[in-house]
Amino acid sequence: MSVPPLAPTGLPDSIFLTYPVVHHPAPTREALTARAGKVFDLVRNGQLTPRIGGRYALSDAARAHADLASRRTTGKLLLIP
């Protein structure tokens, strides 16, 4: 069974079509490494404090993913080996 093509112009005005745009803020690996280094320096110097929302054993990765997907967490989740 084939699906007929969708004509965006035929949709009601209450429906909005969007698409994701991903820009490459770091054009090279070297630029990415330099920018990441600056972020880690800020963390190391106490100027930036990441919010850790939970720590999970690596064996509990499925539970961490479920908690994240269900929006039961805030901040970053860490998987501890």
PDB file as gemmi writes it, atoms N, CA and C in Angstrom:
CRYST1    1.000    1.000    1.000  90.00  90.00  90.00 P 1                      
ATOM      1  N   MET A   1       0.850  -1.168   0.000  1.00  0.00           N  
ATOM      2  CA  MET A   1       0.000   0.000   0.000  1.00  0.00           C  
ATOM      3  C   MET A   1       0.899   1.235   0.000  1.00  0.00           C  
ATOM      4  N   SER A   2       0.688   2.108  -0.933  1.00  0.00           N  
ATOM      5  CA  SER A   2       1.507   3.319  -0.985  1.00  0.00           C  
ATOM      6  C   SER A   2       0.752   4.474  -0.340  1.00  0.00           C  
ATOM      7  N   VAL A   3       1.527   5.378   0.205  1.00  0.00           N  
ATOM      8  CA  VAL A   3       0.960   6.548   0.879  1.00  0.00           C  
ATOM      9  C   VAL A   3       0.964   7.702  -0.116  1.00  0.00           C  
ATOM     10  N   PRO A   4      -0.164   8.403  -0.248  1.00  0.00           N  
ATOM     11  CA  PRO A   4      -0.190   9.522  -1.188  1.00  0.00           C  
ATOM     12  C   PRO A   4       0.741  10.638  -0.699  1.00  0.00           C  
ATOM     13  N   PRO A   5       1.305  11.404  -1.595  1.00  0.00           N  
ATOM     14  CA  PRO A   5       2.183  12.497  -1.180  1.00  0.00           C  
ATOM     15  C   PRO A   5       1.423  13.540  -0.375  1.00  0.00           C  
ATOM     16  N   LEU A   6       2.133  14.156   0.562  1.00  0.00           N  
ATOM     17  CA  LEU A   6       1.542  15.181   1.407  1.00  0.00           C  
ATOM     18  C   LEU A   6       1.839  16.545   0.810  1.00  0.00           C  
ATOM     19  N   ALA A   7       0.811  17.330   0.609  1.00  0.00           N  
ATOM     20  CA  ALA A   7       0.990  18.684   0.094  1.00  0.00           C  
ATOM     21  C   ALA A   7       0.863  19.657   1.265  1.00  0.00           C  
ATOM     22  N   PRO A   8       1.963  20.261   1.714  1.00  0.00           N  
ATOM     23  CA  PRO A   8       1.905  21.176   2.853  1.00  0.00           C  
ATOM     24  C   PRO A   8       0.913  22.314   2.646  1.00  0.00           C  
ATOM     25  N   THR A   9       0.703  22.716   1.421  1.00  0.00           N  
ATOM     26  CA  THR A   9      -0.228  23.817   1.169  1.00  0.00           C  
ATOM     27  C   THR A   9      -1.677  23.404   1.389  1.00  0.00           C  
ATOM     28  N   GLY A  10      -1.936  22.110   1.464  1.00  0.00           N  
ATOM     29  CA  GLY A  10      -3.288  21.633   1.680  1.00  0.00           C  
ATOM     30  C   GLY A  10      -3.632  21.405   3.137  1.00  0.00           C  
ATOM     31  N   LEU A  11      -2.694  21.669   4.049  1.00  0.00           N  
ATOM     32  CA  LEU A  11      -2.943  21.472   5.473  1.00  0.00           C  
ATOM     33  C   LEU A  11      -3.698  22.657   6.063  1.00  0.00           C  
ATOM     34  N   PRO A  12      -4.465  22.424   7.133  1.00  0.00           N  
ATOM     35  CA  PRO A  12      -5.149  23.540   7.796  1.00  0.00           C  
ATOM     36  C   PRO A  12      -4.139  24.536   8.360  1.00  0.00           C  
ATOM     37  N   ASP A  13      -4.562  25.781   8.538  1.00  0.00           N  
ATOM     38  CA  ASP A  13      -3.675  26.824   9.056  1.00  0.00           C  
ATOM     39  C   ASP A  13      -3.204  26.545  10.480  1.00  0.00           C  
ATOM     40  N   SER A  14      -3.900  25.691  11.212  1.00  0.00           N  
ATOM     41  CA  SER A  14      -3.529  25.404  12.597  1.00  0.00           C  
ATOM     42  C   SER A  14      -2.355  24.432  12.691  1.00  0.00           C  
ATOM     43  N   ILE A  15      -1.915  23.889  11.578  1.00  0.00           N  
ATOM     44  CA  ILE A  15      -0.796  22.943  11.575  1.00  0.00           C  
ATOM     45  C   ILE A  15       0.455  23.643  11.061  1.00  0.00           C  
ATOM     46  N   PHE A  16       1.525  23.519  11.848  1.00  0.00           N  
ATOM     47  CA  PHE A  16       2.803  24.127  11.482  1.00  0.00           C  
ATOM     48  C   PHE A  16       3.801  23.035  11.160  1.00  0.00           C  
ATOM     49  N   LEU A  17       4.512  23.192  10.088  1.00  0.00           N  
ATOM     50  CA  LEU A  17       5.575  22.266   9.734  1.00  0.00           C  
ATOM     51  C   LEU A  17       6.913  22.907  10.089  1.00  0.00           C  
ATOM     52  N   THR A  18       7.732  22.145  10.787  1.00  0.00           N  
ATOM     53  CA  THR A  18       9.069  22.629  11.136  1.00  0.00           C  
ATOM     54  C   THR A  18      10.068  21.545  10.789  1.00  0.00           C  
ATOM     55  N   TYR A  19      11.322  21.905  10.783  1.00  0.00           N  
ATOM     56  CA  TYR A  19      12.377  20.930  10.555  1.00  0.00           C  
ATOM     57  C   TYR A  19      13.586  21.328  11.386  1.00  0.00           C  
ATOM     58  N   PRO A  20      14.332  20.335  11.849  1.00  0.00           N  
ATOM     59  CA  PRO A  20      15.501  20.653  12.667  1.00  0.00           C  
ATOM     60  C   PRO A  20      16.632  21.200  11.813  1.00  0.00           C  
ATOM     61  N   VAL A  21      17.392  22.080  12.401  1.00  0.00           N  
ATOM     62  CA  VAL A  21      18.571  22.621  11.734  1.00  0.00           C  
ATOM     63  C   VAL A  21      19.751  22.409  12.663  1.00  0.00           C  
ATOM     64  N   VAL A  22      20.763  21.784  12.166  1.00  0.00           N  
ATOM     65  CA  VAL A  22      21.961  21.558  12.970  1.00  0.00           C  
ATOM     66  C   VAL A  22      23.102  22.314  12.309  1.00  0.00           C  
ATOM     67  N   HIS A  23      23.598  23.302  13.018  1.00  0.00           N  
ATOM     68  CA  HIS A  23      24.747  24.042  12.522  1.00  0.00           C  
ATOM     69  C   HIS A  23      26.005  23.443  13.116  1.00  0.00           C  
ATOM     70  N   HIS A  24      27.071  23.576  12.445  1.00  0.00           N  
ATOM     71  CA  HIS A  24      28.341  23.074  12.945  1.00  0.00           C  
ATOM     72  C   HIS A  24      29.117  24.252  13.522  1.00  0.00           C  
ATOM     73  N   PRO A  25      28.953  24.498  14.836  1.00  0.00           N  
ATOM     74  CA  PRO A  25      29.615  25.661  15.422  1.00  0.00           C  
ATOM     75  C   PRO A  25      31.132  25.536  15.438  1.00  0.00           C  
ATOM     76  N   ALA A  26      31.640  24.322  15.373  1.00  0.00           N  
ATOM     77  CA  ALA A  26      33.087  24.122  15.331  1.00  0.00           C  
ATOM     78  C   ALA A  26      33.425  23.505  13.971  1.00  0.00           C  
ATOM     79  N   PRO A  27      34.019  24.278  13.087  1.00  0.00           N  
ATOM     80  CA  PRO A  27      34.244  23.791  11.724  1.00  0.00           C  
ATOM     81  C   PRO A  27      35.306  22.698  11.608  1.00  0.00           C  
ATOM     82  N   THR A  28      36.180  22.575  12.607  1.00  0.00           N  
ATOM     83  CA  THR A  28      37.234  21.550  12.552  1.00  0.00           C  
ATOM     84  C   THR A  28      37.328  20.847  13.898  1.00  0.00           C  
ATOM     85  N   ARG A  29      37.956  19.704  13.895  1.00  0.00           N  
ATOM     86  CA  ARG A  29      38.171  18.969  15.151  1.00  0.00           C  
ATOM     87  C   ARG A  29      39.020  19.789  16.112  1.00  0.00           C  
ATOM     88  N   GLU A  30      39.999  20.493  15.584  1.00  0.00           N  
ATOM     89  CA  GLU A  30      40.867  21.315  16.432  1.00  0.00           C  
ATOM     90  C   GLU A  30      40.060  22.419  17.120  1.00  0.00           C  
ATOM     91  N   ALA A  31      39.142  23.039  16.383  1.00  0.00           N  
ATOM     92  CA  ALA A  31      38.297  24.084  16.965  1.00  0.00           C  
ATOM     93  C   ALA A  31      37.392  23.496  18.051  1.00  0.00           C  
ATOM     94  N   LEU A  32      36.839  22.311  17.796  1.00  0.00           N  
ATOM     95  CA  LEU A  32      35.991  21.654  18.779  1.00  0.00           C  
ATOM     96  C   LEU A  32      36.781  21.331  20.042  1.00  0.00           C  
ATOM     97  N   THR A  33      37.981  20.803  19.869  1.00  0.00           N  
ATOM     98  CA  THR A  33      38.833  20.455  21.011  1.00  0.00           C  
ATOM     99  C   THR A  33      39.185  21.705  21.822  1.00  0.00           C  
ATOM    100  N   ALA A  34      39.495  22.801  21.136  1.00  0.00           N  
ATOM    101  CA  ALA A  34      39.831  24.043  21.831  1.00  0.00           C  
ATOM    102  C   ALA A  34      38.633  24.564  22.617  1.00  0.00           C  
ATOM    103  N   ARG A  35      37.454  24.538  22.029  1.00  0.00           N  
ATOM    104  CA  ARG A  35      36.255  25.027  22.715  1.00  0.00           C  
ATOM    105  C   ARG A  35      35.899  24.139  23.896  1.00  0.00           C  
ATOM    106  N   ALA A  36      36.001  22.832  23.710  1.00  0.00           N  
ATOM    107  CA  ALA A  36      35.721  21.912  24.815  1.00  0.00           C  
ATOM    108  C   ALA A  36      36.714  22.143  25.950  1.00  0.00           C  
ATOM    109  N   GLY A  37      37.970  22.381  25.599  1.00  0.00           N  
ATOM    110  CA  GLY A  37      38.982  22.663  26.623  1.00  0.00           C  
ATOM    111  C   GLY A  37      38.636  23.897  27.438  1.00  0.00           C  
ATOM    112  N   LYS A  38      38.095  24.921  26.785  1.00  0.00           N  
ATOM    113  CA  LYS A  38      37.692  26.142  27.501  1.00  0.00           C  
ATOM    114  C   LYS A  38      36.554  25.848  28.478  1.00  0.00           C  
ATOM    115  N   VAL A  39      35.610  25.018  28.049  1.00  0.00           N  
ATOM    116  CA  VAL A  39      34.497  24.661  28.936  1.00  0.00           C  
ATOM    117  C   VAL A  39      35.025  23.884  30.145  1.00  0.00           C  
ATOM    118  N   PHE A  40      35.907  22.914  29.909  1.00  0.00           N  
ATOM    119  CA  PHE A  40      36.450  22.133  31.024  1.00  0.00           C  
ATOM    120  C   PHE A  40      37.297  23.002  31.950  1.00  0.00           C  
ATOM    121  N   ASP A  41      37.977  23.989  31.411  1.00  0.00           N  
ATOM    122  CA  ASP A  41      38.720  24.932  32.255  1.00  0.00           C  
ATOM    123  C   ASP A  41      37.772  25.708  33.163  1.00  0.00           C  
ATOM    124  N   LEU A  42      36.623  26.132  32.632  1.00  0.00           N  
ATOM    125  CA  LEU A  42      35.637  26.845  33.444  1.00  0.00           C  
ATOM    126  C   LEU A  42      35.120  25.968  34.575  1.00  0.00           C  
ATOM    127  N   VAL A  43      34.898  24.695  34.286  1.00  0.00           N  
ATOM    128  CA  VAL A  43      34.440  23.764  35.320  1.00  0.00           C  
ATOM    129  C   VAL A  43      35.537  23.575  36.364  1.00  0.00           C  
ATOM    130  N   ARG A  44      36.754  23.354  35.887  1.00  0.00           N  
ATOM    131  CA  ARG A  44      37.888  23.142  36.789  1.00  0.00           C  
ATOM    132  C   ARG A  44      38.116  24.333  37.710  1.00  0.00           C  
ATOM    133  N   ASN A  45      37.929  25.549  37.193  1.00  0.00           N  
ATOM    134  CA  ASN A  45      38.164  26.775  37.960  1.00  0.00           C  
ATOM    135  C   ASN A  45      36.967  27.181  38.801  1.00  0.00           C  
ATOM    136  N   GLY A  46      35.876  26.414  38.746  1.00  0.00           N  
ATOM    137  CA  GLY A  46      34.701  26.717  39.553  1.00  0.00           C  
ATOM    138  C   GLY A  46      33.832  27.829  38.987  1.00  0.00           C  
ATOM    139  N   GLN A  47      34.101  28.255  37.756  1.00  0.00           N  
ATOM    140  CA  GLN A  47      33.293  29.310  37.137  1.00  0.00           C  
ATOM    141  C   GLN A  47      32.026  28.765  36.489  1.00  0.00           C  
ATOM    142  N   LEU A  48      31.985  27.469  36.291  1.00  0.00           N  
ATOM    143  CA  LEU A  48      30.834  26.802  35.698  1.00  0.00           C  
ATOM    144  C   LEU A  48      30.599  25.522  36.477  1.00  0.00           C  
ATOM    145  N   THR A  49      29.382  25.353  36.980  1.00  0.00           N  
ATOM    146  CA  THR A  49      29.057  24.167  37.770  1.00  0.00           C  
ATOM    147  C   THR A  49      27.937  23.406  37.083  1.00  0.00           C  
ATOM    148  N   PRO A  50      28.259  22.269  36.487  1.00  0.00           N  
ATOM    149  CA  PRO A  50      27.197  21.488  35.847  1.00  0.00           C  
ATOM    150  C   PRO A  50      26.263  20.906  36.903  1.00  0.00           C  
ATOM    151  N   ARG A  51      24.977  20.846  36.596  1.00  0.00           N  
ATOM    152  CA  ARG A  51      23.988  20.271  37.510  1.00  0.00           C  
ATOM    153  C   ARG A  51      23.912  18.780  37.234  1.00  0.00           C  
ATOM    154  N   ILE A  52      24.296  17.988  38.233  1.00  0.00           N  
ATOM    155  CA  ILE A  52      24.254  16.539  38.110  1.00  0.00           C  
ATOM    156  C   ILE A  52      22.913  16.071  38.680  1.00  0.00           C  
ATOM    157  N   GLY A  53      22.068  15.546  37.816  1.00  0.00           N  
ATOM    158  CA  GLY A  53      20.728  15.135  38.226  1.00  0.00           C  
ATOM    159  C   GLY A  53      20.657  13.723  38.748  1.00  0.00           C  
ATOM    160  N   GLY A  54      21.663  12.930  38.503  1.00  0.00           N  
ATOM    161  CA  GLY A  54      21.656  11.556  38.999  1.00  0.00           C  
ATOM    162  C   GLY A  54      22.909  10.825  38.588  1.00  0.00           C  
ATOM    163  N   ARG A  55      23.261   9.861  39.419  1.00  0.00           N  
ATOM    164  CA  ARG A  55      24.411   9.000  39.129  1.00  0.00           C  
ATOM    165  C   ARG A  55      23.901   7.564  39.099  1.00  0.00           C  
ATOM    166  N   TYR A  56      24.244   6.849  38.055  1.00  0.00           N  
ATOM    167  CA  TYR A  56      23.773   5.481  37.872  1.00  0.00           C  
ATOM    168  C   TYR A  56      24.959   4.586  37.578  1.00  0.00           C  
ATOM    169  N   ALA A  57      24.925   3.391  38.139  1.00  0.00           N  
ATOM    170  CA  ALA A  57      25.924   2.387  37.759  1.00  0.00           C  
ATOM    171  C   ALA A  57      25.732   2.087  36.274  1.00  0.00           C  
ATOM    172  N   LEU A  58      26.807   1.774  35.600  1.00  0.00           N  
ATOM    173  CA  LEU A  58      26.725   1.468  34.174  1.00  0.00           C  
ATOM    174  C   LEU A  58      25.734   0.328  33.925  1.00  0.00           C  
ATOM    175  N   SER A  59      25.664  -0.601  34.866  1.00  0.00           N  
ATOM    176  CA  SER A  59      24.714  -1.712  34.720  1.00  0.00           C  
ATOM    177  C   SER A  59      23.261  -1.247  34.817  1.00  0.00           C  
ATOM    178  N   ASP A  60      23.026  -0.026  35.320  1.00  0.00           N  
ATOM    179  CA  ASP A  60      21.681   0.541  35.414  1.00  0.00           C  
ATOM    180  C   ASP A  60      21.397   1.547  34.306  1.00  0.00           C  
ATOM    181  N   ALA A  61      22.114   1.439  33.201  1.00  0.00           N  
ATOM    182  CA  ALA A  61      21.937   2.392  32.096  1.00  0.00           C  
ATOM    183  C   ALA A  61      20.507   2.393  31.575  1.00  0.00           C  
ATOM    184  N   ALA A  62      19.866   1.232  31.538  1.00  0.00           N  
ATOM    185  CA  ALA A  62      18.474   1.174  31.056  1.00  0.00           C  
ATOM    186  C   ALA A  62      17.559   1.972  31.981  1.00  0.00           C  
ATOM    187  N   ARG A  63      17.789   1.880  33.298  1.00  0.00           N  
ATOM    188  CA  ARG A  63      16.972   2.659  34.237  1.00  0.00           C  
ATOM    189  C   ARG A  63      17.233   4.154  34.072  1.00  0.00           C  
ATOM    190  N   ALA A  64      18.494   4.529  33.868  1.00  0.00           N  
ATOM    191  CA  ALA A  64      18.827   5.940  33.653  1.00  0.00           C  
ATOM    192  C   ALA A  64      18.111   6.459  32.407  1.00  0.00           C  
ATOM    193  N   HIS A  65      18.111   5.673  31.349  1.00  0.00           N  
ATOM    194  CA  HIS A  65      17.441   6.073  30.113  1.00  0.00           C  
ATOM    195  C   HIS A  65      15.938   6.205  30.330  1.00  0.00           C  
ATOM    196  N   ALA A  66      15.367   5.266  31.068  1.00  0.00           N  
ATOM    197  CA  ALA A  66      13.922   5.321  31.347  1.00  0.00           C  
ATOM    198  C   ALA A  66      13.588   6.562  32.179  1.00  0.00           C  
ATOM    199  N   ASP A  67      14.424   6.872  33.184  1.00  0.00           N  
ATOM    200  CA  ASP A  67      14.193   8.065  34.005  1.00  0.00           C  
ATOM    201  C   ASP A  67      14.287   9.328  33.154  1.00  0.00           C  
ATOM    202  N   LEU A  68      15.259   9.353  32.263  1.00  0.00           N  
ATOM    203  CA  LEU A  68      15.428  10.506  31.378  1.00  0.00           C  
ATOM    204  C   LEU A  68      14.227  10.645  30.446  1.00  0.00           C  
ATOM    205  N   ALA A  69      13.822   9.545  29.849  1.00  0.00           N  
ATOM    206  CA  ALA A  69      12.701   9.578  28.897  1.00  0.00           C  
ATOM    207  C   ALA A  69      11.392   9.953  29.577  1.00  0.00           C  
ATOM    208  N   SER A  70      11.238   9.595  30.851  1.00  0.00           N  
ATOM    209  CA  SER A  70       9.990   9.892  31.558  1.00  0.00           C  
ATOM    210  C   SER A  70      10.017  11.271  32.213  1.00  0.00           C  
ATOM    211  N   ARG A  71      11.116  11.982  32.040  1.00  0.00           N  
ATOM    212  CA  ARG A  71      11.274  13.347  32.573  1.00  0.00           C  
ATOM    213  C   ARG A  71      11.264  13.379  34.098  1.00  0.00           C  
ATOM    214  N   ARG A  72      11.771  12.300  34.717  1.00  0.00           N  
ATOM    215  CA  ARG A  72      11.870  12.257  36.184  1.00  0.00           C  
ATOM    216  C   ARG A  72      13.173  12.878  36.676  1.00  0.00           C  
ATOM    217  N   THR A  73      13.997  13.358  35.786  1.00  0.00           N  
ATOM    218  CA  THR A  73      15.306  13.879  36.180  1.00  0.00           C  
ATOM    219  C   THR A  73      15.483  15.321  35.711  1.00  0.00           C  
ATOM    220  N   THR A  74      16.418  15.986  36.332  1.00  0.00           N  
ATOM    221  CA  THR A  74      16.853  17.302  35.860  1.00  0.00           C  
ATOM    222  C   THR A  74      18.375  17.279  35.860  1.00  0.00           C  
ATOM    223  N   GLY A  75      18.976  18.089  35.050  1.00  0.00           N  
ATOM    224  CA  GLY A  75      20.430  18.121  34.980  1.00  0.00           C  
ATOM    225  C   GLY A  75      20.990  16.966  34.194  1.00  0.00           C  
ATOM    226  N   LYS A  76      22.277  16.780  34.324  1.00  0.00           N  
ATOM    227  CA  LYS A  76      22.976  15.733  33.590  1.00  0.00           C  
ATOM    228  C   LYS A  76      22.922  14.414  34.366  1.00  0.00           C  
ATOM    229  N   LEU A  77      22.864  13.311  33.662  1.00  0.00           N  
ATOM    230  CA  LEU A  77      22.932  11.998  34.287  1.00  0.00           C  
ATOM    231  C   LEU A  77      24.296  11.400  34.009  1.00  0.00           C  
ATOM    232  N   LEU A  78      24.896  10.840  35.044  1.00  0.00           N  
ATOM    233  CA  LEU A  78      26.214  10.227  34.898  1.00  0.00           C  
ATOM    234  C   LEU A  78      26.101   8.720  35.011  1.00  0.00           C  
ATOM    235  N   LEU A  79      26.761   8.026  34.104  1.00  0.00           N  
ATOM    236  CA  LEU A  79      26.872   6.581  34.180  1.00  0.00           C  
ATOM    237  C   LEU A  79      28.256   6.275  34.743  1.00  0.00           C  
ATOM    238  N   ILE A  80      28.299   5.574  35.870  1.00  0.00           N  
ATOM    239  CA  ILE A  80      29.550   5.290  36.564  1.00  0.00           C  
ATOM    240  C   ILE A  80      29.953   3.842  36.264  1.00  0.00           C  
ATOM    241  N   PRO A  81      31.134   3.652  35.654  1.00  0.00           N  
ATOM    242  CA  PRO A  81      31.566   2.273  35.364  1.00  0.00           C  
ATOM    243  C   PRO A  81      31.871   1.487  36.632  1.00  0.00           C  
TER     244      PRO A  81                                                      
END                                                                             
